[in-house]
Amino acid sequence: MVLALLGLAVSGARAAAQAQNPTSAANPYFGSVTAQPVSDETLHLSLDEAVRRGLENNLGLKEAENGEKTLHGERNEALQQFLPTITLTGDTGYYQHDLVAQGFGPGTVGKFALLFPGGKVPAGFSEITRDDLTEGQIHFSQTLFSGPVIAGWKAAGAAERSAYFAKMTARGQVVQDVAAIYLRSIADASEVDNATALVAQAQVLYGHEHAEHEAGTVAHLDELRAQVELQTQEQALFAAQNQLEKDLILLKREIGIDPGQKITLTDPAPYSDLAAQTHDELLATAYTDRQDYQNLQNQAVEYKAIHQAYRAQRLPSLKVNSYYGVSTVNGAGTHGNFAAMGTLNVPIFREAGLRGDEDASRAQMEAVDAQLADLRTHIDEQVRDALLDVSAAAQLVQVARSNVDLATRALSDENDRVNAGVDDNLPLVTAQTTLATAQTNLVESLYRYNVSKLALARSCGVLEQQYREYLGR
């Protein structure tokens, strides 16, 4: 029983970070339990509210929470091995006994003739006896000592703690996924705003060129060029609107909102410089707070306990069993029955099987130790990579902002030149395209900067508690 529980503990659900896949069938973190039906009112959704809903309804987190509950139940099963087991039984019935079948034939019964009145067997003596039996018993059983039971209890406790940290890892995954798609949707909305402004600008240009062409002051080529620019910007607007709607659907799927519900994002794109932290400070925080690291540490404890459980099968075990009962036959009064016994089980020779179990569990234990050592290095790598990404993204934001300022000034100057009749509209269209590209790059740079800060917080294991501080909200 104990070793069966250990097998269940080893195979318990452990949540892990998932690869990006917009299908919840392949990645449960992109699905959720829908919390409320569709309403006609538009739902105003902040980032904090989106994260809260995700932590309540996300499917991947639900699976991790159910895994923890499963391991908690298995730990209680292991606890029962320590506790006394007390059962109460009772029965009543009518019984018939064939004395001949039990060896009391006529010849045998005749030997007891002197016991009957008159010294002989009464005439009509029936070889079928009948009686009513009513009895009740209380049974007690407890294991006083068992090496596998003790080690199994330790393993079950480590497995439950491991499942807890797996759940916490899943919570971090939910916060990262929800925040990332929320920020992506904000970026999409900015793209829509930029594209809308450029369409309006292109419409003004096209109207101006059309009027000038009708007046005969500009060539038809200038009007066609302005019309192509307008349609190009309209295409960009349609694509941006479509991408925004698709990302909003994904956000709603992650946090338990029906895909048909209308929502409005209330938070703007956050931006602030991240407080300076050294690699050593961040790494120390990661080793303390990373849930996956603590999860694997508890797995190592679990496998060590399993190994001890297999080794402890060589030790004797001691168990006590007892019962007390009362019985009445044919209503002729009651009498008590009591029994108590202790069982000492001493394994004599099972060495081949025991060594096989021990060697297999040692291999599992060593494998987890190797994974733990590798994870320490991997955490160091992730922290360094995240720091580099944050630094690079911050520089890209500064450059992108400068490019937008320069492109805006260039477009203004080119408008003045066209209005003064110095240039045709080709340089103007080029300046508009340059500004559109610069604005798109700025939106993407802000998005990547914020996502890189989330990744840094996740690599340190503090994302759920500090995502607001990292985003600078």
N, C-alpha and C positions, 0 to 999 in steps of 0.2 A: 504493500500500500504506500509506504513512504517513498520508495523508488519510483512508483508510478506518479506520485505527486511531483517529484523532482523533474520527471520528464515533461509534465504539463507546465511546470514553471519555466523550464528552458525554452519551450515552444510558445510561451506567452507573447501576446502582441506587443511589439515595440515600434513606436512611431519613428519615422526617419524623414529627413528632408526629401522632397520630391522634385523630379525634373519638371521644368516648365512644360505643361501640356494643357491646353484649354478644354480638355474633355475630362469630366469627373469620373467616367468609367475607368480611365487609366490613372488618374490622379485625384483622390478623394478631396484634396484641398481646393479643388476648383468646383466643388459641389457643396450643398448645404441642405438643411431641413427647412423648408419654407415656413416662416413663422407666422405670416398673416396673409389674408387674401388681398387681391387687388382692390384698390379704392380709386375713386375718381379724383381725389385730391393729390396734388403734387407733394411728394415727400422731400423735405429739406434735410439734407444729409451732410453732417460735418465729418471730418476725418475721425474724431474721437468716437462719434456715434457709429461710424462704419466699423471701426475696430471692435467696439463693444458688441455689435451685432454678430460680427464674425466669430468672436470668442464664445458666443452663445449658440450659434447655429451651424458653424462650419462642419462639414461631413468628416473631413480628415481628423479634426479635433474630437468629434464624437466617437470615432473609432478608437482613438488613443485613450479616451476616458473609459470606454467599455473594456479596453484591454487592462486598464488599471483595476477596474472592478473585478474582472476575471481573476487576476492575480491575488486580489484581496480575499476572494472566496477560497482560492486554493490555499492561502496561508491559514485561513480558519480551519480548513480540513487538516492541515498539518498540526495545528494546535490541538485538535481533538485527540491526536495520538498521545498527548500528555495527560489529558483530563480523564477522570473516571467516567465509565459508562454505566449507567444505571437504567435497567429496564424492568417494567412490571408486566407480568403475564397472569392471566386467569382463564380458566375454562371449566365447563361443566358438561357432562355427557352421560349417556346410557350405554353400557357396555355389556356384551355377551362374550363368555369364554368357553371354549370347547375343551373340557378337561382331557379328553382322549387325545386331542391334537397336541396337548401340552405334556403328554406322557402319563396321565392319570387314567389308565384304562381300568376295567372291572377288576383285574387281578391286583393291580396296584392299590386300588381303593379298598379291596378286601383286607389288605395288610393293616389298615387303620380301623378295622371293625371295632376293636376294643375301645376306641375313642367315642363311639356312638352309644347312646342309651340302650341298654340291654345287651351290649357286646356284639351287636351285629349291624350291618348296613341296613338302614330303613328301606322298606319296600317302596319302589317308585323313585329311588334316588336318581336325580337327573344328572346326567353328565354335562349338561349345559347350564352354566351359572350366569346370573344376571346381577348387575349392581349399578347404582348411580354414584358417580364420582365427581366431586366439586373440589377444585384446588386453586390456590393463588400463590404466586412466587415473585420475589423481588431479586433481581440478579445484579451483581456488582463485579466490574472488571476494570483493572487499571494496569498500565505498563509502568513499572517502577524504574526500570533502567533499560535503555536500548540505544546503542551508539548511532545506528542509522536514523532513529527518530529524532535524536538531538541535532544531528547534522542536517537532517531534512527540515527541521524548524528554522535553522539558521539560513538555509538556502531559500526557503519560502519567503523569509523576511527580506533577504537581499533582492529576490525577484520582485517583490512588491515595491521596494524602494526604486528599483530599476524602472518599473512601469510608471511610477510617479514622475521620474525625470524624463521618461519618454513622453509623457503627457505634457510636461512643461516645454519640452523641445517642440512638440506639436503646436503649443500656444505661440511660441516664437515664430514658427513657420506661418501661422495664420496672420499674425500681426504684420509680418514682412510682406506676405502676398497681398493682403488687403490694402496696406499703405501704398505698396508699389502700384497696384492697379488704380487706386484713388489718385495718386500723383500722375499716373499715365493719363487718366481721364481729364485732370486739370490741364495737362499739357495739350491734350486733344482740343479742349475748349479754347485754349489760347490760340491754337492753330486755326480753329474755326473763326475766331475774332479777327485774327490777322488776315485770313483769306477773305472774310467779309469786307474788311476795310480796303483790301487791294481790288476786290471786284468793284466797289463803289468808286475807287480812284480810276480804275480802267474804264468804267462807264462814263465818267466825266471826260476822260481823254477821248474816248470814242465819240461822244457827243460833240466835243469841240472840233475834232478832225472832220466829222461828217458835215458839220455846219460850214467849216472852212472849205471843204471840197465842194459843197453845194454853191458856195459863193465864188468858187473858182480861184481861191487863193492858195490851195495846196493840191498836190497831186493825189490821184486816186490811191496810189500806193500807200500814202500815209494813213488814209482811212482804213485800208485793208489791214495794215500793220496794227492799228489800234483795235480793230475788230478781233484779230487773232489773239492779241494780248488779253482782251476782255474774256473771250471764250476759254483761254488757257487758265485764267484766274478763276473762272466759274467751275472748270473741271477740278481745280485744286480745292475749291470750297466744297464741292459735292463729295470728294474723297475724304476730306477732313471731317465732314458731318457724319459720313458713314462709319469712319473709324471711331469717332466719339460714341456713337450709338452702340457699336459692338463692344467697346470696352466697358460701357456702362452696364450692358447685359452681363458681362463677365463679373463685374463688381457685385451686381445684385445676386448672382448665383453663389458667390463666395460667402455672402453674409445673410442669406436666408430671406431675401426679398424676391417676390415673384418677378420674373423677367418682364412681364407686361406692366408693372407699376412704374409710373412716371416719377423720376427723382431729379432733384437739383442739388448740385454740389455747392456748399456754402463757403468752403475754405479756399482762399487764393493759393497760388503756388508759393510755398514758404521759401525764404532765402535768408540765411545768416551764416557768417563764418563760424566754423567749428572751433570750440575752445581747444587750445594746443594741449596735446597729450603725447607723452613719449611712448615709444614702442614697448619699453619695459613695463610702464604703468598699465598699458592696455593688456599686455600679455598676462600680467599678474591678475588682473580682473577676470580675464578669460578663464584661467585655470581655476579660479574660485567660483565663477558664476555660470560657466558653460554647462547647460543641462545634459548635452550629449556626452560630455566628458564624465560627469557624475553618474550618468546612466551606465557607461562602460565600466567605471570603477565598481559599481554595485554588481554588474555582471561578473566581474572578476571575483568578488566576494562570493557570489552565488556558485560559481563553478568550483571554487575552492571548497565550499561547504559540501557540494555534491561529491567531490573527490574524497573528502573525509567520511562521507556517508558510506561510500563503497568500501573504504578501508575499515570502517567500524563494523562491517558485517562479520569480521573475525571475532568480535567481542561477544561474551555471553550476554543474554538478555533475561530479565526477570519480570514476571507478570503474575498478578494475583487475581483469582476468580473466586467468587462465593455466591451463595444464594440462600435465601430463607423462604420457606413456604408453609402453607397450612393446607390440609386436605380433610375432607369428610366423605365417608363411604356409606351410602344408604341412610344418610341422616343420623348415623350412630355416633355423633360427636366429632370433634376435630382434634388433630394432633399436628405438631410442628415438625418441619424438616429443615435441617441446616447442613450446609457443606461449605468448606473453605479450603482452598488449595493454592499453593504457589508453584509456578512453573519456571524452572531454570532451563533455558535453552542454550546449550554449548555446542557451537559448530565444531565438528571434528576434522573433516577434510572436504573442503570445497575449493581448494587452492587454485585450480585451473580457471574456474569461473570467476573467482574473486579477483585474480590477477588480470583477467581479461577486462572486467569492469573497471578496475583501478587504472589500467593503462589507457583505456579509452577516455576516462574522465580526466586523466592527467594531460592527454593531448588537447582536449577542449580547454582546459585551464591555461595551458601554455599558449594556445592560439589567442585567447582573450588578452593575455598579458602582452603578446606581441602587438595586437591591435591597439591596446592602451598606449604602448610606447610610440606607435606610429601616429596615434591621434594627437599626442603632445606636439610632435613635429608639425602635423597638419594644422593645428591651431595656430602655431607660430607663423606658418606660411600664410594662412588666411588673414591674420592680423596685419602682416606686412603688406600683402596684396591690397587689402582694404585701405590701409593708410596711403599707399601709392595712388589708388583710384580716387580717393578723396582729394588729394593734393592736385592731381592732374585735372580732375573735374572742376575744381575751384579756379584753376588757371584758365580752363576753357570758357568758363562763365565770364571771366573778366574780358577775355579776347572777344567773345561773342557780343558782349555789351558794347565794346568799343566799335566793333564792326557795324552794329545797328546804328550807332550815333553817326559814324562816317557815311554809311549808306543813306541815312536820312538827310544829311547835309548835301550829299551828292545829288540826291533826287531833287531837293529844293533848288539847288543851283541850276540843274538841268531844266527844271520847270521855268525858271526865269529866262534861260537862254532861248527856250522854245517860244515863250510868250513874246520875247523881244525879236523873234524872227531870225536869230543867229543860227539855230540848228533846226533840222527836221526832227520828227518824233522817234527816230531810231535810237539815239542815245537816251532819250527819255524812257523808252520801253526797256532798254538795257538797265537803266538805273532802277526802274521799278522791280525788275527781276532780281537784281542784286539785293535790294532791300528785302524782298520776300524771302530770299535765301538766308539773309542775315537774321531775320526775325525767326525763321524756322530753326536755325542753328542755336539761337539763344534759348528758345523754348526747350529744345532737346538737351542743351547743356545744363539748364536748370533742373530738368528732370533727372539727368544722369548724376548730377551733383547730389541731389536729395536721395536718390536710390543708393549711391555709394555710401552716404552717411548711414542709411539704414543697414547696409551690409556690414559696415564697421561695427555698429551697435550689436548686430546679430553675431558677429564673430567674437565679440566680447561677452556674449550671453546676457546683455542688459536691454535688449530691444523692447520687450514688453513694458518694462518699468521706465525707460528713458527715451522712447522714440520722440516724444515732444521736445526734449532738450536737444537731441541730435538734429532735429529738423529746424530748431530755432523758432518754435511757435509760441 
